[in-house]
Amino acid sequence: MKKNISINISGIIFHIEEDGYETLRKYLDSINSYFGSFEDSSEILADIESRIAEIFLSRLNDGKQVVTAEDVSALIGTMGNVNDFKAAEEQEFTTGAPKQESKQKEYSHSSSATSPHKKLFRDEKRKIVGGICAGLTYYFNIDSVWPRLIFALLTLGTYGGFLIVYAILWIAIPASAELEEEAAVKKMYRNPENKVVGGVASGVAAYFGIDSTIIRVVFVGLTFAAFLGVLLYIILWIALPEAKTITEKMEMQGEPVTLSNIESSIKKGINEKEGPEESTLAKIVLFPFRLIAMIINAIARLLGPLFKTLIDVLRVLIGVSISLTGVCMIFALIIGFGTMLGIVHTTEWSLFSEYPVNNFNMPLDAIRNMFPLWTVIAAFLTAFIPALFITMLGNSIIAKRITFNAYVGWTLFVLFFISIAIMGITIPRIVFAFAEDGEHKTERTFVTNGKTPILKVRETGLDGYHVIDLNLIGTDDKEIKLVERFQSQGSSRKIAAENAQMIEYNVEQADSTITFDSNITFKKDAKFRAQRLKMDLYIPYNQPFVIEEELWRLIHYKGNYYDFDRNDKETWKITTEGLQCISCSNNLVLGRSEESSLPVNDELGLSDFNSVDLTGILDVHLERGDNYAVRMDGAESIKKHYRFSVDGETLVVKYENDGHSFWKRNFSDNSKLKITITMPSLRKLEAKGAG
């Protein structure tokens, strides 16, 4: 068994085999001997040690914790040997061949060689959060700043929605802690040796291989154009690190970090320092910019630790916010899932909210019967899994590491797509069940024996489901007649009519009092198919009758609802002029032709307006003219849903689908109405809808 020796390289303890240690010791001695005579030799040697430590770390893993002689040989092959470039220098001296040119040719040849097929991994060694961007950096052999910048922009552009994509990639892409950094990846840094303000322009120029003057002109031009140059410069100043070490300066130039290149970089820096001084004019021109740079650098040194702390605090706050969002989504989904399964009842919701849950009453039993159990489960998982991902993503941002293993991630990932597939199969069937209309009609009469009828309402619940219309109509008959039209949807008209019979509605008469239920009720095992009820109550002309206050919310008269707030029971009668209040002091008449709601004709006779307020699916044409006119073109079945009125100086065009109907068919091209409005002048136009 080989003896192991512990050594310290760049502050990191490595265990190395004895034979490998001897080779490494001689290698390090040769490096110290050669570079020890250089200016700033301690910095150079520290940078070389840091590179050696990085290479050794890349060759170790959980199953291998000892550096072998083969690892040392690989290190020397990567970094190069002092004797090799000493011989190259002697050859250059005797032959006069430019060393840089030969090195460039060699590098170009090696970079053009066919590289083996890569696999995409998450880079665990260079990660910030999950290693996705670092893995993309390795896969595409680019600077890590680009994937991270693109990810940040996509996250901001989608208001955080791209985090879901990041979480999915986090689950789908396997992790690796053994990805070796590419030897010749050009990275973007701020260049401190050729800087005017912060070194951004010269660093960008070095990355793209162009003159730094061009980049500076671009920044100045953007600044004068829309102040974008300053903003972009500040962002890059914050995002880009400064190339302080020799390794970073070589990465900025896209050169492999080898001993030969380190030597060339040092000599190049010496030659640049010995170059000609700046002219007086250049110093004067650059002085304001350098003064700004000095001020900013001083502020940066003072606020640097505070800024780092603020970044950590901001990261934690963002993680907590994301986690809480996911937890709230999960909680809401569990409540909704329990409600759909009948485990949680709406009366229990008041434990979590002061909102009166009785106002939310909906036909939940019928809605439950509408969905198969596997559809409910699939819908729950389709929403629950992304919410869980959001929660885990927030936790990972807080912990700066992934907080769940790959098996959990893959399991949830597969369940999510299975749920999507189930939804894709079952949802179209449910939608098809609403394709056609159907109706079931009943009639009944009420005899009051000459007494004044009293119309009142009895509360039956389902206040959140407004599906009843009670239309008052005058008649020449002597009896009060009620026509009930139970309507519903179905996959065919026959099935829709059968679905309409799955609801019940009671109208009871006691002497002269006629009591209407406030809403329909669903029979046991009834499935929700947008059931609703339209009632026409025919009352003899000039027959007095009383309407109690609560019934007004159901009453529909000549295309309008009249939501009265009265404590007294008023007495009414229907005349040829309209619905007249005979117990009111002002002799109120509803439904006259001069009332705000007018009958739908080709010419409506509306005038004295200079503004238009439109709601609906309309093609509107506005024309200037000396007179007022409103003309309509379209099917009569569409025209009857539109109400026209003049409110002050505003022409109001409003769509009503049989009043407060819960179910509204989707609009199509055939349901579009063309309206031509002629008016002398237009001051204001408001439109809601489409057209």
C-alpha positions, 0 to 999 in steps of 0.5 A: 500500500502506497504511503500518503502525504498531506500537503497544503496548496493554496490553502487547501489540504490535499492527500497525495501518494508519495511517488506523486509527491516527489514529482510535484515537489520537483515541479513546484521547485522549478516554478519557484526557481524560475518565477522567483526573480520576477517582479511581484513573484509572490502574486505570480506563484500564488496564482499558479498554486491556485490554478494547481489546486483547482486542477487537483480538485477537479480530479477528486470526487466522493470515491477518490480523495487521494492525488495519484502520480497520474494526476500529477502527470496530467497536471504537468501536461496541462500547465506545461513545464518550465524546461519546455518554454525555456527551450522554446525561448532559446529557439526563438533567440537563435532563429528569430521565430515569433513565439506568440505566432507559433503558440497561436497556431498551436492553440488554433489547431488544438481548438479546431480538433474534434471534441468528444460529444458532451452531455449536459449536467448541472455544475455542482462545483461552480453553481450559485443556486442550482448549477443550471447556468454553470452547466450550460456554460460548460456545455456551450463552452462560453462565459458563465455571465451570459447564461446568468444574464439571459436567465435574469432577463427572462425571469424579470420579463416573465414576472418570475414565471421563468423560475418554473422552467429553472425548477424543471431543468433543475429536476431534469438535468443530472448533477455532476461535481467532476466537470473540468473547466475548459482550458481556453474559455474566454471570460469577460472581466473588467480590465484594470490595466487599460481602464478610464472609469471602471475598466468595463469598456476595455474588458468588453473590447478584450472579450470581443477582440476589438479596439476599446475606443470603439466600445467607449464611443458606443457607450458615449453614443448610447448615453447621449441617445437615451442615457442608456450608456450610463445605465448599461455601464453601471449594470456591467460594472456591478455584474463583471468582476475585475481581472486582478490575478494573472489567471483572470487576465489570461482568461480575459484574453481567452488564453489557456492558463499554462506556465508558458502563457503566464510568462508571456503575460508577465513579459507583455505587461512589463512591455506595456508599462515601459510603453510611451506615456500619455500625451498632455491632451489625453490626460486632460480629456481623461481626467474627469472620467478618472476622477469619477472612477476614483470617487466610485471606487472609494464608495464601492470600498466603503459600501462593499461589505454592506452591499454584500450583506444586502444581497444576502438579505435580498436573496433570503427575502426573495426565497421566503416570498417565493416559498410563502407563495407556494405554500399559500397556493398549496393550502388553497389547492388542498382546500379546493380539492377537499371541497370537490371531494366533499371532505371540506364544506363551505361552512368551514371556510369561515375558520380562515376568513371573515367573509360570509361564506353563505354568500358564496353558495354554489351548487357544489354537489352538482359541480362535483358530479360533473367531474370524474374522480380521476379528472379532479385528482389530475387537475389537483396534481397539475396545479399542486406540483408546480406549486410544490416546485415553487415552494422547493425553489424558494427553499433552495434559494434560501439554502443555496442548494437543492433541497430535494433529491432527484428521485422525488423530482423525477417522480413529481415530473412524471406525475405532472405529465401523466396528469396533463395527459388525463386532463387532455383526455377528459376535459374535451369530453366535459366541454362537449357536454355543453355543446347544445341548448335544451329546454323543458317548459311548464305552465300554471295559472293562479286564481285570486278571486278578486283579491290583490295578488301579493308577490313575495320571495322565499330564500332557498340559498345558492345566492352565488348562482344567479340563474333566475329571470322573472319577466312581467308581461301584461295580458288581456286574459283574466287570470294570472299565468306563469310560464316556466322554461327550464333551460340547460346544456347537453351534448345533444338537444335531447340530453340538454332537455333531460338535464333541464329536468334535473332541477326543481323550482317551487312557486306556491299560492296561499290565498292571494299570496304567490311565493317564489323560491329565490333560486332553483335546487338541484335534484340528487345525483344531478350533474351541473350543465349550466341549468337556469330558469326563465319565467314569464308571469302574465298579469291582466292589464290594470290588475293591482298587485303588490311586489315585496322588496326582495322579489325585485332582484328577480324581476325583469321588465321590458329588458331591464332590472329595477333593483329597488331598495324599499321598505314598503310594499308598493302596489303596481299595475301593468298598463299599455304605457308600462309598469305603473306604481299606483301607491307611489306619490310620484306615479312612477311608470317603468318601461315607457318609451322615453325611459332609459331603455328603448326598444330595438329598432333600426332608427332609435330616435336618440339625440343630444349626445356627444360621447359614446360608451360601448359594451359588447361584440360590435362593429361600430362605424362613427359618422359625422352629420348634422343630425343624430341617428343610430342604425343596427345591422344584424340578426334579430336574435342578437339585436334583442340583447342590446340596450340603448340609452342616453345618460346625460350626454353619453350614448350607452350601448350595453349587452345583456344576455337575458339579464343576470343569466349565469350561462352565456354562449361564446360569441362567434362571427354570427353574433356580432352586431354592426352599429352605425352612429351618426352625430355632429361631434364626438368628445369621448369614446369608451369601448369594452369587448371586441369588434 
